[in-house]
Structures are given as C-alpha cells and as structure tokens.
Amino acid sequence: MKKLIYLVAITAFFFSSCESFIETNNKSDVDSDSFYRTATGFSSLRNAAYSSLRNIYSNEPWLFEAGVDLYASGRNQLPNVGRYAGLTPQDSDVKAFYVRCYSGIQLANGVIYYSELTEENSNAAKYTAEAHFLRAFYHFLLVQQFGGVPIMDEYVNEAYFEYPRASIEDVYSFIISEMETAKANLPATDSGTGEITQQTVNHFLAKVYLTRGWDTNNTSDFTKAAEYAELAINGQGLNLTFEELFDPTNEVNEEVLWSVKYDEENVYDRQNDGNMQWAYFSSYLGGTETNHKYTASTLTPTWRMHEVFQEGDARYYTTYMLTLYESYWDFYYKNTSTVKVEFYYPTRFDVADTAAWRNENYEYRKDARIIPMTEETVTVSGQPTTYTEQAGSGGEVFGVPGFRKFDYTPEAGASTIIFSTRSSFRDVILARLGETYLIAAEAYLQAGNTAAAAEKINVVRNRAAMDGYNLAVTSADINIDFILDERARELAGEYHRWTDLRRTKKVMEYCMKYNPELAQFGEGIFGTNGGKALYRPIPQDAIDLNHSEVAQNSGY
C-alpha cells in the first residue's frame, strides 16, 4: 500500500504518553528498539496494544452515548459534544478521542513492524494478527465518528507534516482487508482472556459491512453483513438469562465475544485506574455519607429510556436499580427483606400497586419514598408526581433510578468498594452475541428479508420475556425504528447509541423527538453556516499542522 504521511501531533502524543507505558516492562538499560526485538519485548508491545483500549473505554463515554435520545444532562451538564451547540473543531473531548485512536493504531503498527525483526517467537503470527485487527478496529471507530480519515498503516518513528484524508470508501476497504488478514492466525473462540478471535472478527466484519452499506448506499454490503453475522453466531443461542449475562460475578461467560479486561489485583491506584462505565446513567446519589455508589450524575436516562421497554421485558429490571436500600450495596450483599428501603422506582406498569408493595414488608418499606416511572401525573402518598419532574436537566438528587447492569462488586471480604467514578474493575464489553443477532436483523432488513430479520430479533426478545409474557414479533413489525428500539433495550449504556443513530441517519430526528433538553433549541444546533453536522469535527490541530489542504466536515 502507498506510504501515507501522518500528523506530527499524533506521533508526538504517542512518544510522550504511550511509550512510557510500554517501558514499564523494560527494567534494564536496553533501548526500545533492541528491547522490542526480544521475545519479552515483543510480547510487551503486544500487551500495550491491547491496553491502549483502556484509553478509549476507561474514560467518559461522551462520543458514544452523549447527544442522543436516551440520555441527557443530570445534576451536571453534558459537554458540548453532547449538546451540539457550541461544538467546534477545538473541542477537547473530540481531540482526545481522535488522538487516542491514532495512538492505539501506532502501537498496533509497532507490533506488525517488529514482528519481522523480533527473535523467534511461537506467538508471533497470532500477535501480528491481533495487531492487524486492532488497527482496523481503531480505524472503524474513527470512520464512524469523522468519516474519511488518514489511513495509518505504517509504524511512525519520525514526524511528518502532511497527511491526506482518505476517502470513506478507502477507509472501509482498508478495515475489511485488515480484518480478513487477521482471521487466519486467530483462535476460533475466546477462553475468557479478552483476546481477539475469529468470532470477534466475524462480529465486527458484520458491523463494518452494515455501517458501510448505510454510509455508501451499497446494498450488497447488507447481504455480506448478514453472512458474517451468521458466521459469528454459528448456531449459538442466547442461553443465559439477561440477569445471568450481567451478573457482576459472571463477567466471563459464553456470550461475551470480546471485552476490555480489568484486574483490580494488578493496578497501582485502585481509586483511579479502573473504568467509569458504572458511574453514568444515573441521578446523583449523594456523597460518601450516603454509602451509595459514586455517580457522575450525567447521561441521566430520559423518559424515552424508560418508555422504550415493554411490559414483561426482564431487561428493564436488570438494567435499572429500581429499589434503593440504606446502602446501594445492600442489594448485593444483604438479605434485602430485612433492610430499610429508602427509594422505590416502580415501572409504569407497577404504579397502581405501590400500596400493596409497601404493605408486603411494611416495617422496612413504610418510610420509602416512591417515585413512579410514568410520564403522566399520578398521586403517590398524597403527592402528585411524574418522572419528568424528577429527571433530565433538573438533576434532582435520587430523582431517577440509575443503571445497575455495569455494577462492579468485589467478593465480600476480598476488597472494598472505593467511592470514585474510576474505581470499577468490571470488564467493558465491546462485542457480545446479543448484539450479533441484532446486527444480523438490521442487515436482513436492509437487504429486504424482513422474515429473517424478525427471526433474529425474536431470539433476543424471547430471552428477554418474563414468565407469562410473549414478546415475539412478526415481519410486519420490523422496520429500522423498531430495530433501534430493540438495540436501546438490549444494549442500553453499552457505548453504541450515537453510532447507531449516526449510521441510520437518525441523530437529529431522534434528538428532536425524544430528548427535551435538545429539542428546545431546535434543529439549528446541528451545524453552522447552513451545513448539517453529521459527523464530529476534525480537530483543528490536525488541520493546522498539515501542510496540505484538509477539508473540515460539514457543519463546522
């Protein structure tokens, strides 16, 4: 492939930030180049390429979940990337994401470069295949957010000042080629280590073809997406309940195809070296004096995030913490029948039963504050209330139930839970079988096979159905809005929503229809100078440091 020339800021960031991380494994005076030519150094470089994923997924999930229909500002206001108005090419969150992706690509390129220079290593072919996939994965993250971007396919060891943006078609072609290259030297399935497998690659090839089909209007891509999704599924059903799937003690299970791994026992700073996924999608739960978990009080669920669930859907009860006890952690560590309830958030299907609920265990529920999840005004304990009065930008303390599906719970006695947004050592799932089924469903729909789409969706919905409920649908029910609703139910908070809406060209429509925080400002927030911001802005530093002309994305 033609040698491409890359942004000096990216290489500068890499050598000032990432290499120091790699060097922690080099406890001698050997220079980096010599170290990476050894089996130990080459393995260290491969591990660093994997660890680069934490730079993306340990931090605030703004570019994945902000500025959508399902979440809004809570007690704390979302940054510009989540509110659109005021989002500029100078935005620090966008720049950080852009640079972190290219830093990860540089590490993957390092593995590929040294694979031909390192001493004999029985794992060299596997490590190189993983690196090909990782650099493709990072390019996929970038093309979804920015459109066409520079293709970085060589290890950079000096600064360059020109870097052409590749066309979106060329970026997708590169991603697909890299993923196909990776498959031959990877194991078929994962053993729970978080390593990349053929099943991982097939899942993402399905998603890449699906996304390219939408972005380039190439309908044949939808057929390819369905084919790769079927390869990833390979006859495997959804055999776990949703509760079992997200049980915090069951992180390694048969449905997880790939995840970013975290290990509390091998970190330097337990307060800051974990990830933040558990801290979002909740209202504020107070300070340390409340003995609840630390919540960022941002990305608070909108009414739409509740409304999208149907009666009898077990996923609702696993996604949310609907009963808040004296301590948040009582739910996991105590017999809750003998613990005082502080807050109860009944679903809109259970509102009429609040009196019966209180009387079932009156001693421990008599003083509970009941906040129903209903858009319409109801009277509870003589007090008229609605969900919308408790949620959204008003940011009431304890106003809405928070997500519990990402909770991290160390074994009792083995550790303590630190009051910090970054103290979760639960793995972050990047691919799981439930999403593979939904990718297949969307691909079949776009290819014109609604019967096959309904069949795949029903695998997901049948798993979600509580006893006595039938959630199955027919082909007549299936359209893209239904699939997006199903993705909201199945994948809530799993770092997909913004790219889902961008892929299907629904960002503006859904935000105006379902997110009052954004709708009040009108469609004018989505771009300036008459342009529509369908992608994020290319960071201004990337443009300024370039010696050739680079066009900014529309709307900025």
N, C-alpha and C positions, 0 to 999 in steps of 0.2 A: 504494500500500500504506500502511496505517496507520503513522504515525510511531511508532517504538519508542524507548524511552529506555534508555540504556546505562550500564554500570558505570563509575564515575569512575576506578577503578583502571586500567582498560584505556586510557582516554584519557590518563591521566597517564603511563602507561608509554610510550604512543605518542609523546607530545610530548617526553619526556625522552630517548628512545632512538632511535626511528626517524627523527624529523625531522632530527636532527643528521647522520644518514647521507645523507639527501636533500640537505641543504645543502652537502655537499662539492662538488656540481656548480654551486653558485651562488657564484661568486667575485667578487661585487660587493656593494654595499650595498643592493641591491633587496630589499624584504621578500618573504616567501614567497608571499603571495597574488599579488603582482604578477609574481613570477618564474614561477609556475605558469600564468599567463595567456599566457605567451610560448610559442612552439613549442619552444624549447630546454628551458624549464622543464617543460612538459607531458611531453616525452619523458623527462626526468629522473625525473619522478614515476612514469611507466610503468615505467622500468627499476628503480626502487626497489621497486615492487610485485612484480616478478619476483624481485628479490634477497631479498625477505622470506622466500622459500622456504628460503634457507640458514639462517635462524634455527631452522627446524624440522629440516632434514636434515644440517646440519653437526655437530650435537651428538650426545650419547649417545642411542642408539635405544631407550631404556627402554620407552616406551609402545607401541612397535611389536613388539619382539622379546623383552622380558623377561616372565617369568611364563608360559611356555608349555611344551610338551612337548619341544622340540628343543634348548633351551639352558639352562644352569644356571650357578651361580657357579663361578668357577675359582679362581685364586690370590686374587682379590679377590671379596668378597661382593657380590651384587646388592643394589641399594637396595630399600626397602620395596615399591616399585611392582612389583618382580619377584618378591617373596616373599609378598605379600598380607598376612600377619600384620603388624600394625603400620602398615598403610597407612591414613592418616587424611586428613581434609579440609585439614589443614595441610601436606600433603606438598609439598615444594618442586619436585619434578620434575613433578608433575601441574599445579601452579600455573604453572610456566614454560611448559609446553605450551599451556595454556589462554590465557595472556596473549599468547604469540607468535602463536597463530592469530588472535586478535582484532586484534592489531597489523597482521598481514597484510591482514585484512579492511578495516581503516581505510585502509591505503594504496590498496587496490583501489577503495574508495569515493571516495578523493581523485581518482583518475583519472576516474571516472564524473562526479563533481561538476564538475571543471574542464574536462571535455570540452565543456561547453556555454558555457564562459567564455573558453577559450583562443583565441588568434588562429588564423586559418585554418591548418589542418594537414592535409595529404593523408592522413596516417595516423590521423587522429582516430577514424574508425569502427572500424578494426582494433584500436587501442589500447583503446578502450572495450569492445569485445567481449572482449578478453583479460581486462580487469578484471572483467567480469561472470562469466567463468568462474573466475577466481582467487578471488573472494569466495564463489562456490558451492563451490569445492574446499575452502576452509578450513572452511566450514560442514559439509561432508561429513566432514572429519577430526574435527570436534567432535562431530557427532551419533553417529559410530561409537564414540567414547570415553565420551561423557557422556549420550547420549540427547537428550531435548529441551533446547535451549539458546536463549538470546536470539538473535533474528534481527537482525543489524546491517546494515541496508540503506540507511543514510544517512551521509554524511560528518559526523563529530562535531567541532565546533570549540568546544564548551563542555562543562563537566562536568554530568552528571545523576546522580541518586541513586536512581532507580527503574528497574528493567529486568526485565520479566516473562520467565520462561522460556516459550518457545513449545512447543507440543505436538510430539512427534516427527513426527506426520503433517504439521504445518505446516512444519517444517524441511525435510522431504523435498520437499514441494511447492515450496518456495522454491528449493531446489537445482536441481530439474529445470527449473523455469521459467527460472532464470538461465542454465543451460547451453544450453537451447533458444534463448534470446535471443542467446547468443554466436555460435552456429553460422553465421549468415548472412554475417557480415562477417569470417570467418576463411578462410585458405587451406585447400585440401583436405588437403595433406600437408606434412610438415616438410622443410626443406632442411638439417637438421643444426644449426640455431641454438638449439634448445631452446624455440622459440616454440610457442604453443598453436595447434593446427589443428583442422579438422573431425574428423579421425581421432582426435585426442586426446579431443575432446568425446564422440564416439560411444563410445569405450572407457569413459569414466567414466560416461556415462549408463547403459551396460550394467551397470556395477558398482553405481551408485546404485539402479537398479531391482532388481537382485539383492538388495542389502542391505535395501532397504525391504520386499521380498517376505518375507524372513525376519523382519524386525522387526515388521511389522504383519499378518502372515499373509494377505497379499493375493496370492493365487496368480496372478492375471493379470499381476502385475509380472514374474514369471519369463518369461512369453512376451515381454513388452516387452524384458527384459534380453537375451534371445536375439536379438531383432530388431536391437537396437543393436550387439550384438557382431558380428553378421553384417555390418552396415554398416561397422564399424571394420575388419574383416578384408578385406572387399571382394575376395574371391578371392585374396588374397595368401598365399602359402605360407611355411613356415619353411625358407628356402633356405640359411641358414648352418648350419654345424656349431655345436654348443654351444661348442666351443673358439674358433671364429671369433667368435661372438657376444660372448664375454667376453675376447677378446684385448685387453690394455691399450692396444694401438696402434690399435684399431679401434672407438673409442667411438662414432663417428658411423657408424651402419650402418642398413640398411633396416628392421630390426625394432624399433628404438627409436622409440617414439611420442612420448615426452616425457621430458625429464630436467632436473635442476638442473645448470646449467653451471658449471664452474670453469676458471679460466685462470691458470696459475702465473705467466705473464709480467706480469700486471696486478694483483698483490696487493702490499700493503705489507709483510706479515710472512709469509714462506714457512713459518715454523715453526708458526704458529697460525691462519692464515686459510683452510686447506683444510678437508676434512671427515674424519670419524672412521670411516667405514664399513669401511675396510681393517684397522682395528686390533682389531676384535672377532672373535668366533667362533674363538678360538684359546687355547691354553695360553700360559703365559709363555715367551718365547724369550730371556730374559736381557737384560742391559744393552748399552751401546754396545760393550763389549769383544767381544761375540759376532758383531757385524757382521750381525745379523739385523734384521728389521723390528721396530718398537716395537709390542708388543701390549698391549692393556688387560687381558688375562687375565680377562675377564668375558664372560658369554654363551658359555661353553665348550660345544661340542657334546655333547649327551647320547648315550648308546648308541643311543637311538631315531633320532637324526640320521644315524647310520651304517646302522642296520638297515633303514631305510625304502628304501634303494637296493637294487635287484636286480642280480644278476649280468648283465653285458653292458650296463649303463647307463653311457654315456660321460660323463654329467653328474657322476658321482662323481669322476672323475679331473680334471675342470675345476674342480669346487668346492673340492677339498682340495689342499694341498701335501703329497703323500704321501712325497716324498723331500726331506730337508733336507740341503743341502750345507754346506761350510765356511762359506759365506755364503749367507743366504737368497736373495740376488740372483744367485747363480751360475746358478740355474735359467733366468734371463732373458738373462744377459749372457755366459755362457761355454759352451764345449763341455763338457757335463757328463760326457762319457765319460772325461775326464781330470781330474776334480775329486773330491776326497775326500768320501765320504758320511758324515755324522755320524749321521743318524737315518733309518730307513726304517719306514713305517707301512703294511704290506701290508693289503689288504682282507681280509675274512673268506673271500673266495673264493680268495685267493692265499697263505694262511698255509702250506699244505703245500709251497710252492715256495720258501721262504726260503733254503734251502741252495743251490738252483740259482741263485737270484737273486744270492747272494753270489759264487758261482763264475764267473758271467758276466763279472765285472770285478773279480777278487779283489784286485788291487793297490789299488784305490780304495774297495773295499767291505769289506775284511777287518775293519776296526775299527768298522763301523757298528753302532749299537745298533738292534735290530729290536723294534718294539712293534706287535704284530698287533692289528688291529681285529676282535676277537672277544669275545663275552660269556663264552664258555666258556674255562676254563683250558687253555692249551697250553704246551708246553715249547719255548723258543727258546734255542739256545746253552746248554742245560742249566738254564735258568732258567724255572720256571713263571710265567706272567703272564697277565693278562686286561686288556681295555680298561678295565673299570670300576675296576681298581686304579690306573689311571693318570689317570683323568678326574674330572669332577664337582667337588664341593666340596673334594676333597683338593688339587686345584690343583697337581699335580706340574709341575715345570719340564720343558718339552719332552714332557709326558705324552701329548698327543694331537695329531694333525695339525690345523693351522689352515686356515681358508679362504684360497684364493688368488684366487678369482673376482673380487675387488674390488681387486686389487693395482694400484698406480699405479707406472708405470715410465717415467720420462723417457727420451728418446732418449739413448743413450750419448754422453757428451761435452757434451750440451746443458745438463745440470743435474746436481745431486747429490740423493740421497735423504736427507732430513733425518730424524733419529731422533726422531720425535714422533708422537703419536696424531693430530694435526691437520694433518699435512703432506701429505695426499693431495689432489691436484687432479684426480682422476678424477671424471667426472660421476656423479651419483647418479640412477639410472634410476627414474622414477616410473610409467611405463607402457611395456610392450613387447608385441609381438604374441603371444609365447608365453603370456602371461597372458590376453590377449584370448580365445584359444582355450579356456583353462580356465574363464574366466567363462562363455563360451557353453556349455561342457559342463555346468557346475553349473546354469545356467539351464534347459537342456533336461531335465536330470534332475529338477529340482523341478517342471517343467511336465509330467512324465510321459513324456517322449520319450527313453528310455534308448538307443535306437539312434542318435539324433543325438548324444547325449552321448558315446557310445563313439567315434563318428566323429571328433569334435573332439579327444578325448583321444588318439586314435591318430595324429593329425598331430603332436602333441607327442612321443609315445613313439617313433614311427618315426624322428624326427630324432635321438632320444637313443640308439637302438640301435647298438651296435658291430657291426662286420662279423661275420657268422655267428650273430647273435642276433636273435630275433624277440620284441619286447616288445608286440606288438599285443594288444588285449583285445577281448572281446565285450560286448554289452549286459548279459549275465548277470553280468559282473564289476563293474558300475558301481553304486556307492552313495555316499553322502556321505563315508564314511570313506575309500573309495578315492580320491575326488577330493581330499580333504585330504592324503592321502599323496602324490598326484601334485603338488599345489601345494608340498609340502615338498621334493620332489626338484627341481622346476623352479625354484622361487623362493626357495631357501634363502638366508636373510640379507638378502632384498630389502625388508624393512620391511613385511611383510604378515601375519606369523603370528598376532599377538594378535588383530587384527581379523578374520582368517579364523575363528579359534576362537570369538570372541565372536559373530560373525554367525551361525554354525551352532550356537551354544549348546553348544559342546564344551569350553570352557575348563576347567571343573572336572573333567570326565571324563578328558580327556587328560592333565592335570597329575597327577592321582592315579594314572593307569595307567602313564605313561611317564617321569615326572620324579621320581626317588627323593628328590631334595632337598626337594621339596614334599610328596610323598606321605607322608613320615614324620610329618608334623604333622597329617594328616587333613583332611577337608573343612571343619573348623571355622575354618580360616584364611580362608575365602572369605566374610567378613561377620561382623557382630556383632549382638547383640540379636535373634537368630533370623532376621535378614534375609540374603539372598544378594547378594553384590556382583557384579552382572552388568555394571556399568559402573564407571568411575572415579568418585571422589568429586568433587562440585562444590567448587572451592576455597573454604575458609572465608571468605577475604577477600571473595569475590564475594557471599557471603551476608550478611556483616556490614555491608557498605557499602550494601546495598539497604534502601530504606525500606518495601518491601512484602514480604509473606511469600514465601519461596522454599523449596521442599521439597528436602531433601537426597536423594540417590539411596539406594536400599535397601542395607542392609548396613554403613552408616557412622554 
